[in-house]
């Protein structure tokens, strides 16, 4: 049994198309294989833990005796977005995908939202977050109209310049949208996207992003751990993803580097329970933007972080590294997430490595494993990894 578990989600780090990838338009995608071809890719620590020993991984050289245990996780939920992926890691299987709006949000929602906020909306189309402020930012400055947009994910995003709409006011508008987006319109997240600058030449998104997510429809491993008196520390957007449920402490991050620094700080503390971390840059900065070298460099940087982190681990610590979906940066058919299996790497100084867990048919085995290792009984559907 462990005292502390560090569960790190490398957001979008898929390892190859799932069997049903064609249903999602994602045949032949493979995030790992794409980034491993880059000259920026160097991940000796992930290799030692067993990354290239995982069933179906054909790139990279496996090691004879991995230091960690390893496996391939296959998503059971009907979706490929962040919320559904994280919820399944925490024990919830989603039978239906969350709604998306490739043609924009319906007029009835937009009209009611404008009525409640007192501001008109512009855009209302799927858009890149950086491109949308270049395209509509100056009009927003002139008129005060909110930039309403979505993506291929189940999200409603509202962008506003901080000089026009203070961040707290933008959050209030997003809360209004969250109240309205229910039933068939129940997107996974409403995202506040504040930005700064005076023209399209210098608009930049600021660090005030905030996600307003749906609450999980049932108890997750976070609730079980909290109810049993365990610490549940959320790093990055974990708190937003679970709408605060089951979390005892949280801290936001500005990106991977900040997330790793906060993880290092937390690992130096004495706590009993779970530290649940999302490293978002893989997805947000490199996957969606189809930047293979950037993605590869981000993995290399994370691998370098692991050197010191693993050395400092205590004998009653467990490290779990996984992902929530894929986002193959070499896949040019779309800039959406890709329906892929994800890796599972587990390491502890007190547990011999080399265990091959094969292919698991649900991410939920992570939830049962975390609970079991922390001495909490659970039956969240995935079965613990012994």
C-alpha positions in Angstrom: 0.0 0.0 0.0 1.2 3.5 -0.8 1.0 6.8 1.1 1.3 9.1 -1.9 0.4 8.7 -5.5 1.4 11.1 -8.3 -0.9 10.6 -11.3 0.4 12.6 -14.3 -1.8 13.0 -17.4 0.3 14.0 -20.4 -2.7 15.7 -22.1 -3.2 14.1 -25.6 -0.3 11.6 -25.6 -1.8 8.8 -27.6 0.1 5.7 -28.7 -1.8 4.6 -31.7 -5.3 4.5 -33.2 -8.0 2.7 -31.2 -9.9 -0.1 -33.0 -12.9 2.2 -33.5 -10.8 5.2 -34.7 -12.5 5.1 -38.1 -15.8 5.9 -36.4 -14.2 9.2 -35.4 -12.4 9.8 -38.7 -9.0 9.1 -37.1 -7.6 6.1 -39.0 -3.9 5.5 -38.8 -3.2 8.2 -36.2 -0.4 7.7 -33.7 0.8 10.6 -31.6 3.9 8.8 -30.2 5.0 7.5 -33.6 4.7 11.0 -35.1 6.8 12.8 -32.4 9.3 10.0 -32.1 10.5 10.8 -35.7 11.5 14.3 -34.6 15.0 15.2 -33.9 13.8 17.0 -30.8 12.6 13.7 -29.2 14.7 12.1 -26.5 13.0 10.2 -23.7 15.4 7.8 -22.0 13.5 7.9 -18.7 10.1 7.0 -20.4 12.0 4.3 -22.3 13.4 2.8 -19.0 9.9 2.8 -17.5 8.6 0.7 -20.4 7.1 3.1 -22.9 8.5 1.1 -25.9 7.6 -2.2 -24.3 3.9 -1.5 -24.5 1.9 -3.8 -26.7 1.5 -2.4 -30.2 4.2 0.3 -29.9 6.4 -0.2 -32.9 8.7 2.8 -32.6 11.6 3.1 -30.3 13.7 0.4 -28.7 12.2 -1.7 -25.9 14.4 -2.4 -22.8 15.1 -5.9 -21.5 13.8 -5.2 -18.0 11.8 -2.0 -17.6 12.1 -0.2 -14.3 8.3 0.3 -14.3 5.2 -1.7 -15.2 3.4 -0.8 -18.3 0.3 -1.3 -20.4 -2.0 0.0 -23.1 -5.3 1.6 -22.1 -8.3 1.6 -24.5 -11.0 4.2 -23.9 -14.5 2.7 -23.3 -16.4 6.0 -23.3 -17.9 7.3 -26.6 -15.7 10.3 -27.0 -12.2 11.7 -27.4 -12.3 14.9 -25.4 -10.5 16.0 -22.2 -13.5 15.7 -19.9 -14.6 12.3 -20.9 -11.0 11.0 -20.8 -10.3 12.3 -17.3 -13.7 11.2 -16.0 -12.9 7.7 -17.3 -9.5 7.7 -15.6 -11.4 8.6 -12.4 -14.0 5.8 -12.9 -16.9 7.1 -15.0 -17.7 5.5 -18.3 -19.6 7.9 -20.6 -22.0 6.1 -22.9 -22.7 9.1 -25.1 -20.3 11.7 -26.5 -20.8 15.3 -25.4 -22.4 17.5 -28.1 -20.3 19.5 -30.6 -21.4 22.4 -32.7 -19.6 22.4 -36.1 -22.1 25.0 -37.4 -22.0 27.2 -34.3 -24.5 27.4 -31.5 -28.2 27.6 -32.2 -29.9 31.0 -32.5 -32.1 30.4 -29.4 -29.1 30.0 -27.2 -27.3 33.0 -28.6 -30.3 35.3 -28.3 -30.9 34.3 -24.7 -27.2 34.7 -23.8 -27.1 38.1 -25.4 -30.3 39.1 -23.5 -28.8 38.0 -20.2 -25.4 39.6 -20.6 -26.5 42.7 -22.4 -23.8 42.2 -25.1 -24.0 41.0 -28.6 -21.9 38.0 -29.9 -19.7 37.8 -33.0 -18.2 34.8 -34.8 -20.2 31.8 -33.4 -18.1 29.3 -35.5 -15.4 26.7 -34.8 -12.1 28.6 -34.7 -8.5 28.4 -33.5 -8.2 30.4 -30.3 -5.3 32.5 -31.6 -6.8 33.0 -35.0 -10.2 34.1 -33.7 -8.8 37.0 -31.8 -6.8 38.1 -34.8 -9.9 38.0 -36.9 -12.5 39.4 -34.5 -10.4 41.2 -31.8 -10.5 44.6 -33.3 -14.2 44.5 -33.9 -14.6 43.4 -30.3 -12.6 46.5 -29.2 -14.8 48.8 -31.2 -18.1 47.3 -30.2 -17.7 45.5 -27.0 -19.3 42.4 -28.6 -18.2 39.1 -27.1 -16.3 36.7 -29.3 -18.3 33.4 -29.1 -16.7 30.4 -30.7 -16.3 26.6 -30.4 -13.9 24.0 -31.7 -14.1 20.3 -32.7 -14.3 19.6 -29.0 -17.4 19.9 -26.8 -16.7 23.4 -25.7 -18.2 26.9 -25.7 -15.5 29.6 -25.7 -15.9 33.2 -24.9 -13.1 35.6 -25.6 -12.8 39.2 -24.5 -10.1 41.8 -24.2 -9.3 42.5 -20.5 -9.4 46.3 -21.2 -13.0 46.0 -22.4 -14.4 43.2 -20.2 -12.6 42.7 -16.8 -11.7 39.0 -16.2 -14.2 38.6 -13.3 -17.0 40.0 -15.6 -16.0 37.5 -18.3 -16.2 34.7 -15.7 -19.7 35.9 -14.9 -20.7 35.7 -18.6 -19.3 32.2 -18.8 -21.3 31.2 -15.7 -24.4 32.5 -17.5 -23.5 30.4 -20.6 -23.0 27.3 -18.4 -26.5 27.8 -16.9 -28.0 27.9 -20.4 -26.0 25.0 -22.0 -27.9 22.1 -20.6 -29.8 19.1 -22.1 -28.9 18.7 -25.8 -26.6 21.7 -25.5 -24.7 20.5 -22.5 -21.1 21.0 -23.7 -18.4 19.6 -21.6 -16.8 23.0 -20.9 -17.5 26.7 -21.1 -14.1 28.4 -21.3 -13.3 32.0 -20.5 -10.5 33.2 -22.9 -9.3 36.7 -21.9 -6.8 38.4 -24.1 -4.8 41.6 -24.1 -3.4 44.0 -26.8 -4.5 46.9 -28.9 -4.6 45.4 -32.4 -4.5 42.2 -34.4 -0.7 42.6 -34.6 -0.2 42.3 -30.8 -3.2 40.5 -29.4 -2.2 37.7 -27.0 -4.2 35.4 -24.7 -3.5 36.0 -21.0 -3.2 33.5 -18.1 -6.8 34.2 -17.0 -8.3 31.2 -18.7 -10.9 29.4 -16.6 -13.0 26.3 -17.5 -16.6 25.9 -16.3 -17.2 22.2 -16.6 -20.1 19.9 -16.1 -20.0 18.1 -12.8 -19.3 14.4 -13.0 -22.7 12.5 -13.0 -21.5 10.0 -10.3 -18.9 9.7 -7.6 -15.3 9.3 -8.8 -12.2 8.1 -7.2 -11.6 11.7 -6.1 -14.8 11.6 -4.0 -14.0 8.2 -2.6 -10.5 9.3 -1.5 -11.8 12.6 0.0 -14.5 10.8 1.9 -11.9 8.5 3.4 -9.9 11.4 4.6 -7.2 11.4 1.9 -5.7 14.5 0.4 -6.7 15.1 -3.2 -4.4 17.7 -4.7 -5.3 19.0 -8.2 -2.6 20.6 -10.4 -3.4 22.4 -13.6 -6.9 22.1 -15.0 -7.9 19.0 -13.0 -10.1 21.1 -10.7 -12.0 22.6 -13.6 -12.4 19.2 -15.3 -14.1 17.8 -12.1 -15.8 21.1 -11.2 -14.1 21.0 -7.9 -15.8 17.7 -6.8 -13.7 15.5 -4.6 -10.7 17.9 -4.4 -9.2 19.1 -1.2 -6.6 21.5 -2.7 -5.9 22.9 -6.1 -3.4 25.1 -7.9 -3.6 26.5 -11.5 -0.6 26.4 -13.8 0.5 28.5 -16.7 1.8 25.6 -18.7 3.9 22.5 -18.5 7.0 24.1 -17.0 4.9 25.7 -14.2 3.0 22.4 -13.7 6.2 20.4 -13.3 7.6 23.1 -10.9 4.4 22.8 -8.7 4.6 19.1 -8.9 8.2 19.2 -7.6 7.1 21.5 -4.8 4.3 19.2 -3.8 6.5 16.2 -3.8 8.6 17.8 -1.1 5.6 18.0 1.2 4.2 15.4 3.5 0.7 14.4 2.5 -1.4 11.3 2.3 -3.4 10.7 -0.9 -3.4 11.7 -4.5 -1.6 14.4 -6.4 -3.5 14.5 -9.8 -1.7 16.5 -12.5 -2.6 17.6 -16.0 0.2 18.9 -18.3 -1.8 20.8 -20.9 0.9 22.1 -23.3 1.2 18.8 -25.3 -2.4 19.3 -26.4 -3.0 23.0 -26.4 0.3 24.3 -27.8 1.5 21.5 -30.0 -1.2 18.8 -30.7 -3.9 21.1 -31.9 -1.4 23.4 -33.7 0.1 20.3 -35.4 3.6 21.2 -34.2 5.5 17.9 -34.3 8.8 19.3 -33.1 7.2 21.4 -30.4 5.4 18.3 -29.1 8.6 16.3 -29.2 10.6 18.9 -27.3 7.8 19.1 -24.7 8.1 15.3 -24.1 11.9 15.6 -24.0 11.6 18.4 -21.3 9.2 16.2 -19.3 11.5 13.3 -19.5 14.3 15.5 -18.2 12.1 16.5 -15.3 11.6 12.8 -14.5 15.3 12.3 -13.7 15.2 14.3 -10.5 11.6 13.5 -9.7 12.2 9.8 -9.7 15.4 10.1 -7.7 13.6 12.0 -5.0 10.6 9.6 -4.8 10.0 8.0 -1.4 9.6 4.2 -1.0 5.9 4.6 -0.3 5.3 6.8 -3.4 3.7 5.6 -6.6 4.1 7.3 -10.0 1.5 6.8 -12.7 1.9 8.4 -16.1 -0.9 8.2 -18.7 -3.0 10.3 -21.0 -6.6 11.2 -21.7 -6.8 10.9 -25.6 -4.6 11.5 -28.6 -3.9 14.6 -30.7 -1.5 13.5 -33.4 0.4 16.6 -34.5 1.2 15.0 -37.9 -2.4 14.3 -38.7 -3.5 17.0 -41.1 -7.0 15.9 -41.9 -8.2 17.9 -38.9 -6.7 19.7 -35.9 -9.0 17.8 -33.6 -8.2 15.3 -30.9 -7.5 11.8 -32.3 -9.2 8.6 -31.0 -6.1 6.7 -29.7 -5.1 4.3 -27.0 -3.0 5.8 -24.3 0.1 4.6 -22.3 0.1 3.4 -18.8 3.5 3.6 -16.9 3.7 2.8 -13.2 6.8 3.1 -11.0 7.6 2.7 -7.3 10.9 2.1 -5.6 9.2 -0.6 -3.5 7.6 -2.5 -6.4 9.6 -4.5 -8.9 9.2 -3.4 -12.5 8.8 -5.3 -15.6 5.1 -6.2 -15.3 3.2 -6.1 -18.6 -0.5 -5.3 -18.1 -1.2 -5.9 -21.8 -4.2 -4.1 -23.3 -6.9 -2.9 -20.8 -10.4 -2.2 -22.1 -11.0 0.9 -20.0 -9.1 3.8 -18.5 -11.0 3.1 -15.3 -8.5 0.6 -14.1 -6.5 3.7 -13.1 -9.2 4.7 -10.6 -9.4 1.3 -9.0 -5.6 1.0 -8.8 -5.3 4.4 -7.2 -7.9 3.6 -4.6 -6.6 0.1 -3.9 -3.0 1.4 -3.4 -4.3 4.1 -1.0 -6.3 1.5 1.0 -9.7 2.6 -0.1 -12.2 0.0 -1.4 -13.7 0.8 -4.8 -15.6 -0.8 -7.6 -15.4 1.8 -10.4 -15.5 -0.6 -13.3 -11.9 -1.0 -14.4 -10.5 -3.4 -11.9 -7.2 -2.7 -10.1 -3.8 -3.5 -11.6 -2.3 -5.9 -9.2 
